[in-house]
Amino acid sequence: MPAAAAQPVPPPPLRYQRCGWCAAADFLPRALCRLCGSDDLAWEESAGSGYVHHAVAAPRADRRPGQHAVVVALDEGFHLPGVVVGAAARPVPVDARVRIVSVPGAGRRRPVFRLVRP
């Protein structure tokens, strides 16, 4: 019997809080909404898609070649710092669409995103 082809493993869910009163979204866990002060916060799962809000071109020792530091505006309404991989040496354009490929945890400090081809 031939071995089944390995399927790519999806990243674990990226969870964030949404305010039930003003609908603000926030990645950082909070007891009160940062906008309205409500305690009506619920956890939701992000789809993991967004766009590059800010990109940093300066190299750092803790990033390998082909990794670019960015701040991503997720479609759900919150911003998240991370790195984009697979962009080679070219700069990552602001407003480029990205999708998350790994979330913080298990030894990773930052989420990792990959450019989405239009």
Helices and strands as residue ranges (DSSP letters): E 14-19, E 25-26, E 41-46, E 49-56, E 67-74, E 79-85, E 97-102, E 112-115
